Amino acid sequence: MGNCNNGSCNHGHHGNDEDSKKIYLTLEDDSQLECDVLDIFEIKQNKYIAVLPVGTETALLYGFTENNEDISLSNIETDAEYAIASEVFMANNANNHHN
């Protein structure tokens, strides 16, 4: 399960590559983790984001809320909710590779 230790992540988008959006997660020790945004998707009016930390092969999933310019990520609290979000992400990812 993806884990943002303090439950709230700060980020920044840097548009150097239009095909690759970046997000920077602020960890508990105030270090920043650079991630590629893989997908943002919605399930039953809840938004989720899948990110891939640079240099790894394991995607992380978080809850996602957006108010104007402010974006907030939150941990997915239950195994059941995580399983559903993971299943939708995998299905979306499989479809994107077959276009």
Secondary structure, 3 states (H helix, E strand, C coil): CCCCCCCCCCCCCCCCCCCCCEEEEECCCCCEEEEEEEEEEEECCEEEEEEEECCCCCCEEEEEEEECCEEEEECCCCHHHHHHHHHHHHHHHHHHCCC
